[in-house]
Amino acid sequence: MYHRRIADWNDAYTNGANIPGGDRWPEAWVAPAKAYRDARGAVGKARLGLPYGPEERNRFDLFLPDAEPKGLVIFIHGGYWMKFDQTSWSHLARGPVEHGYAVAMPTYTLCPDIRIAGIVAEIAQAVEKIAPLIEGPIHLTGHSAGGHLATRMACADSPLSGAVRRRIGNVVSISGLHDLRPMMRTAMNATLKVDHAEAMTESPVFLEPFDGPRTTCWVGGGERSEFIRHSELLANAWIGVGGATALVVEPDRHHFNIIDGLADPPHPLTRTLLAD
């Protein structure tokens, strides 16, 4: 069976216009995120705007459980490496926090002020800074471009130190972008400036995972077909080089509500992220 050739690369990676009521987002995240920050702050369990590096956007928020943390979750936001910061996603910490985990949410310098390779280096710097703050296992997750950054941390040539690598248990890429080559075909590349060399060195599908972590590619059944393809691609590619991977296509979820499971303690997405 032949797959149809992609004629419009911009449409293939456009989410809001292809989701009924998609214009609700990103505004729909603002109020619940603020409410969660305020609630955790009111009980002394939110530390906001902490620095991990010298740049203006080298900051992270940390949400703590009521008791001693069982471990650490690091959530990396998306926005095509060009938009957003950590404040839009605070409510997604709720699921892991209620299971007893601390949750850190870093932000990073955005393109075009940096290349994607530079963002990878910043996220590694953030993980190295955050890791000593909380004992126990580290679980990495990210959404969209954040899924790329989370899986990039799990690659054999990851900038992470051996000590941090040994603590990483689960990596969950939510609607992740694991192959940068298609970005070169979109109008976004005027900002991203991805070239072939960077696509080869920074796309997880062309790299190998380091031993240890379990990687789950979690994507919505109602997403653009390219996001489903990216998840299938990485789960398949890393199995072929000795990785431990899984693919989950969650029915009736699109690119904007696929992350909601992290805010729900019993949801399978949260449980998968925290599994022993």
N, C-alpha and C positions, 0 to 999 in steps of 0.2 A: 504494500500500500504506500502510495506517495503522499507525503505531507505537502500542503500548499506552500508555495514560496511566499515569504513575507514581502508585501509590496509597500507597506507604510510602516516604517520602523518607529516613527514617533507615536503612532496610534498603538502599536504593539506594547509600548511601555507607558501609555497614558492610563492612569487608574480612575481618577475621579469622574471623568466624562463618560466612562464605560460602566459606572456603578449607579443604579437607580438611587437618587437622592444623594449622590456622591459629593454634592456641594456642601453637605453638612460638615465634612471634615476639611481641614484639621480643627476647626473651631469646636467640634464636639468633644475633643479631648481636653480642652482647656479647663473647664469647670471641674470635672472629676479629678484631674491632676492637682489642681490647686486645693480642692477639698481634702485630698489625701495628705498633701504636704502639711496643711494646716492642722489636721487631726494628729498626725505623728509628731509634729512640732509641739503641739499643746501638751503632750506627755513626755517631752524631752527625748524623742526617738527619731528625730530628723536632724541631720547635719548637712547644711546646704551650701553650695558654692565653694567647696573645698578645692584648693589648687593641687594639681599633679604635675604641672610644668610651668614654663615661663610665659607662654603665650596667653593672650586675653581669654581665649575660649578653652584653655586647659583647666577645666573645672569639672567637679563631679558632686552629685548629691548622694548621701548615704542614709538609708532607712534601716532602723534597727528593730528587731523583735522585742517583745516584752521581757524575755529571759535571755540568758547567755546564748549567742548565736550558735546554731549547729554547723554553720558554714556560710559561704558567701556566693551570692548570685551577682553577676555583672551583666547588665542589660545595655546594649549599644543601639542607639536610635538610628533610624533611616532618614530619608529625605534626599535620596540620590546624591549623597555626599555634598549637597549644596544648600540644604535647608534644615531648619529646626535646631533645637538644643534639648538638653535633658529635661526641661521643665514641662514638656507636653505629655510626659509618659509616667509621671510619678505614681499614678493609681495602679499601674501594672505591677508595682512592687507588692501589692496586697497579698496575692496568692502565696509567693514564697515567704513573706514576712509572717503570715499566719501559720506557716509550717515551721517557723522558728529560724529562718534564714535572714541574714542581713542582705540588703540589696543595694548595690552601687550603680549609679547611672551617670556615666561620663558624657561630656560633649567634646567637640573637637573643632579645629580650624576647618573652615568650609572652602571648597573650590569656588572661585578660581584662585584664592589666596594660597593654595597649597595643591599639590598633586595627590592622587589617591595613595600613592606609595608613602607620602608624608603623613597622611591620615593613619595608615597602618602603623607607622612608627609612633605616632601620638597615642593611639589606643594601647599599644604595648607598654608605653610609658605609664599610662593610666593604670593598667592592670598591675604593673610592678609596684606602683605607689599604693594602690588600694589593698593588695594581697596581704601585707603584714599587719593591717589593721584588724583583720578577722581571722581567727584560726579555723581549721577544718577544710573540707573539700571546697573547691571553686567550680561553679557551673557557669558557663558562658552562654549568652543568648543575644540575639539581635534581630531586628526587623528590616527587611528589604536591603538597603545598603548596609545596615547594621548586621544583617545576616552574613553578608560578604566579610565584614570586619571580624565577626566572631569566628567564622571558619578560617579566616586568614591567620588568626592567632593559633589555630590548631595545626598549621602546616609544619612540615619538618624544618623549614627554614624560618620559622617564626622568630621574631625578635625577643620572645620571652626567655627568661633564664630557666635553667634546668630545675631550680627549686620551685618555681611557679608552675612549670609544666607538670611536675609530678603531682601537684595538687588538683589538676583539672580532671573532673570526672565526666561531665556531660557537656556537650556543645549542641545547642538547638538553634538552627537557622530557620527563622520564620519568614517565609516568602523571600528567601535570600537570592541575591544576584551573584552567581558563582563564576560567571564567564564574562569578562569585561569587553570582549570583542564586539558584541552588538551595540554597546554604548557608542562606538565610533561611527555607527550608522545613524545616530539620532541627532537632532538639533542640540540636545544637551551637551554634546561634545565640544561645542564652542566654549563652554564653561569648564567641563571636566578635563579636556585636552588629553584624553587617553590616546596613546599611540600603540602600534603593534607590540613594541618592546615592553611597554608597561602592562599591556594585556597578558602577555606571556608570563611575566614575573609576578603579577599580582592577582591572577585568577586562580582560586583554589582548585578548579578542575584540572589545571595543568601542573599542579603540585601534589605532593604526597603528604598524608597526615603523619604526625609523630605518634609513636605507640602510646596507648593508654586511653585517651578519651573515646567516648561513644558519641557519634555525631548523628543527630536526627534532623532531617529536612522536612519541615512542617509547612504545608501550603494549603490554601483554600481551594475547594473544588470549583468555586465560582470566580476564580481569578483569571486574569489574562493568561492565555496559553503559554506565553513566554516565561512567566513566573513558575508555572507548573513544570515546564521543561527544565529550567535551571535547577529545581529541586530534584527532579528525576536524574539529571545529569550528574550532579555531585554524589548523590547516594550510590549511583552505579559506578562512577569512576573510582571512588575511594575504596569500594569493596574490592576492585580489581588490583589494588596495590596494598592490600592487607589491612584496610581500615575496618572498623566496626560501625556500620551505618544502618539507618532505617529511613524509610520514606513514609510520611503520613499525609494523606490528602483528606482534610476535614471537610465533610459535605456542607454545602450551603453557606460557606464563608467566602468573603471577598477580601481584597487587599487591606481594607481599613478595619474590618472587624475580626480578622484572623487573630489579632493580638489580644483580644478581650479575654481569652482563656487564662492569661497570666494574672488577671485581677480576681480570679475565681479560685479559691483554694482547692476545691475538689476536681477542678477541670482536668482532663487528661493532659493538656499542654503543660500545666503546672506540675503535675505528677511525673510526667516524662522528664522534665527539666531537673527535678529533684531526686530521681530514682537512684537507689544505691547501686 
